[in-house]
C-alpha cells in the first residue's frame, strides 16, 4: 500500500468514528428530550388548567356581583345562564382531560 492509501483509509476511519460519535450524542439528546416531554407537557397543562379555572372563577364572581346588584336583570338575561353553563362544562372537560393525562403518564 502507498502512503496515499493509508491516508485515505485513515481519513475514512476517523470520519466514520466522528460520525458515529455525533449520531450517538444526538440519540442520547433525543432520548433525554423524549423522557422529559411528558413531564413538561403535564406541567404546561397544569398551568393552563389553573389559568382557565382562575379565569372561570373570576368570571363567575363577576356574574355573581352583577346578579346580586340587580337580580331582576340577571334573571332575564339568557346569555348569563349560557355563560355559567359553559363555565361548568369547561370545568368538567378540564377535569376529564386531567384524569386522562395522569393515566397516560403513569
HELIX and SHEET records of a PDB file:
HELIX    1   1 UNK A    3  UNK A   69  1                                  67    
HELIX    2   2 UNK A   71  UNK A   76  1                                   6    
HELIX    3   3 UNK A   78  UNK A  105  1                                  28    
END                                                                             
